[in-house]
Amino acid sequence: MLVQFETRIETEGRGFYPLTAFVCRTVEESPVTRGLCTLFVHHTSASLLICENADPDVRRDLEAFFSRWVPDGDPCYTHTAEGPDDMPAHIRSVLTQTSLSVPIVDGRCGLGTWQGLYLWEHRHAPGRRLITLTLMGE
């Protein structure tokens, strides 16, 4: 069986946007009880993460690390068509993930105790991000 859903996430700029509740609810309401849920973000300046979900310091530390590793406005970038965060957003996306897979077990997301799903917006400006969920299984 294959079931597919699309959703749009309105972002307010750079940061993490929780997806866990939406994805888990979508899986639980679907007819798929065992299989795989894949998520795909249709953009080159945002990514998807499975990350620690209990302590927000983890996400703050990730942002701090990437801000040093891939700084906005670095003079080595030639692709700056949309501003100083344009190329860093593409690099961040390449270094992380644009798709994820989560097992479906007994009609629920098979996430670990401290795992959460997030859209990581890499641009400073607000945006609208399209995510496709594909559920495959029985």
Secondary structure, DSSP 8 states (H G I E B T S, - for coil): -EEEEEEEEEE-SSEEEE-HHHHHHHHHHSS--SEEEEEEE--SSEEEEEEE-S-HHHHHHHHHHHHHHS-TT-TT----TT-TTHHHHHHHHHHS-SEEEEEEETTEE---TTEEEEEEE-SSS-EEEEEEEEEEE-
